[in-house]
Amino acid sequence: MDLAEERMGDYSRFQHFAEFIGSTFPEAHRIADVAGGQGELVFWLYELGKKATIIDPRETALPRWIRKMLRKRAVRGERLVHIDRLKRSVEETDLSPFDLVVAMHPDKATEPTLRKALECDLDFAIVPCCVYPMDGQRRSSEEWISYLASLSSGIKTTCLPISGANTVLWRKCGKSGRQETREK
């Protein structure tokens, strides 16, 4: 691993996470990418045919490599990609239009994202990195993952094939699954 990769994490992490999302949640098409930053994950989700929106209060721009690729595609007359962005926190966002909530290394937004997805009874996939608990209690990375997984039954964990923080906390209940439960 070179120094840049060590600082920034595995460059393939967004593509691997998008592939996990596509295979685990094939029916999800309206995806909220919380703390989506520059939009790398949203770009890879679009490549898989998903419609994703970045929810992030920070002002950021797409990375140069994505902008360059999109310009080349536009010149060739290929499908244009428009990346929607809501400049607000997850706590301030109505998640009802979305099928799935995702977050890759959302830092301080990790626990609020998980809690909001649970509150809205939405499917989610979150890859925590840094430990920023809302209760302020100090935890190791392993304790952080266990704590987050304990917030609701049915939360599963999977490891992505990337270096660095690679544990996905996820739950699949599906909007149709919730409707079926109510009808019984």
C-alpha positions in Angstrom: 0.0 0.0 0.0 1.4 3.4 -0.9 1.3 6.5 1.3 -1.6 8.1 -0.6 -3.7 4.9 -0.3 -2.8 4.6 3.4 -4.0 8.2 4.0 -7.1 8.0 1.8 -8.1 4.3 2.2 -8.6 1.8 -0.5 -9.4 3.6 -3.8 -11.6 0.8 -4.9 -13.8 1.0 -1.8 -16.6 2.9 -3.5 -16.8 0.5 -6.4 -16.8 -2.6 -4.1 -19.5 -1.0 -1.9 -21.6 -0.2 -4.9 -21.3 -3.8 -6.1 -22.4 -5.0 -2.6 -25.4 -2.7 -2.7 -26.3 -3.8 -6.2 -26.2 -7.5 -5.4 -27.7 -7.2 -1.9 -30.5 -4.7 -2.7 -31.2 -5.3 -6.4 -34.8 -3.9 -6.1 -33.6 -0.6 -4.6 -33.5 2.2 -7.2 -33.9 5.4 -5.1 -30.9 5.5 -2.9 -29.8 8.1 -0.3 -26.0 8.4 0.0 -25.5 10.1 3.4 -22.3 12.0 3.9 -21.6 11.2 0.2 -19.0 13.9 -0.1 -17.6 14.1 -3.6 -20.0 11.5 -5.1 -17.8 8.6 -5.9 -20.3 6.1 -4.5 -23.2 7.7 -6.3 -21.2 7.6 -9.6 -20.6 3.8 -9.2 -24.3 3.3 -8.3 -25.3 5.1 -11.5 -23.0 2.7 -13.4 -25.2 -0.1 -12.0 -28.4 1.6 -13.1 -29.3 3.1 -9.7 -30.7 6.6 -9.0 -28.8 8.0 -6.0 -28.9 11.3 -4.2 -26.1 12.7 -2.0 -27.2 14.0 1.4 -24.4 16.0 2.8 -24.3 19.5 4.3 -20.7 20.1 3.0 -20.1 21.8 -0.3 -18.1 19.5 -2.5 -17.5 18.8 -6.2 -17.1 15.6 -8.1 -13.5 14.4 -8.3 -11.6 15.4 -11.5 -11.5 11.9 -12.8 -15.3 11.6 -12.7 -15.8 15.0 -14.3 -13.3 14.1 -17.1 -15.1 10.8 -17.7 -18.5 12.4 -17.8 -17.3 15.1 -20.3 -15.9 12.4 -22.6 -19.2 10.5 -22.5 -21.1 13.7 -23.3 -18.9 14.3 -26.3 -19.5 10.8 -27.5 -23.3 11.3 -27.1 -23.6 8.7 -24.3 -26.0 8.9 -21.4 -25.6 12.0 -19.3 -25.4 11.5 -15.6 -26.9 14.1 -13.3 -26.0 13.7 -9.6 -28.6 15.0 -7.2 -27.4 16.6 -4.0 -29.3 17.7 -0.9 -27.1 20.1 1.1 -28.3 19.1 4.6 -27.8 16.6 7.3 -29.5 13.3 7.5 -31.4 14.5 10.5 -32.9 17.3 8.5 -33.9 15.1 5.5 -37.2 13.4 4.7 -36.1 9.9 3.7 -39.5 8.7 2.6 -38.8 9.0 -1.1 -35.9 6.5 -0.8 -35.8 2.7 -0.9 -32.3 2.4 0.7 -30.0 4.5 2.8 -26.2 4.0 2.3 -23.1 5.6 3.8 -19.5 4.9 3.2 -17.2 6.1 6.1 -19.7 8.8 7.2 -17.7 9.8 10.3 -19.9 11.8 12.7 -23.0 10.9 10.6 -22.7 7.2 11.2 -25.0 6.8 14.2 -27.5 9.5 13.1 -27.8 7.7 9.7 -28.4 4.3 11.3 -30.9 5.7 13.7 -32.8 7.6 11.0 -32.9 4.5 8.7 -34.3 2.5 11.7 -36.8 5.2 12.5 -38.0 5.3 8.9 -38.0 1.5 8.7 -35.7 1.6 5.6 -33.2 -0.8 4.3 -29.6 0.4 4.9 -26.0 -0.4 4.3 -23.4 1.6 6.3 -19.6 1.2 6.5 -18.5 2.9 9.7 -14.9 4.1 10.0 -14.2 6.5 12.9 -15.8 6.1 16.3 -18.2 9.1 16.9 -20.9 7.8 19.3 -23.8 10.1 20.1 -23.5 9.2 23.8 -19.8 10.2 23.9 -18.7 6.9 25.3 -15.2 5.8 24.2 -15.2 2.5 22.2 -12.8 0.6 20.1 -13.6 0.0 16.5 -14.9 -3.5 17.3 -17.0 -2.2 20.2 -18.4 0.5 17.9 -19.5 -2.0 15.3 -21.1 -4.2 18.0 -22.8 -1.2 19.6 -24.3 0.0 16.2 -25.4 -3.6 15.4 -27.1 -3.8 18.8 -29.4 -0.8 18.0 -31.9 -3.1 16.4 -32.5 -6.8 15.7 -31.9 -8.0 12.2 -28.7 -5.9 11.6 -26.2 -8.0 9.8 -22.5 -7.5 9.1 -20.4 -8.3 6.0 -16.8 -7.5 5.2 -15.9 -5.8 1.9 -12.7 -6.9 0.0 -11.0 -3.6 0.7 -8.2 -2.4 3.1 -9.1 -0.2 6.1 -12.5 0.0 7.7 -14.5 -2.6 5.7 -17.4 -3.9 7.8 -20.8 -3.2 6.3 -23.7 -2.9 8.8 -26.9 -3.7 6.8 -30.5 -4.6 7.1 -32.9 -5.6 4.4 -36.6 -5.4 5.2 -37.8 -3.8 1.9 -40.8 -1.4 1.6 -42.9 -4.2 0.2 -41.9 -6.4 3.2 -43.2 -3.8 5.6 -46.5 -3.6 3.7 -46.9 -7.4 3.8 -46.3 -7.4 7.5 -49.0 -4.8 8.0 -51.5 -6.8 5.9 -51.2 -10.0 8.0 
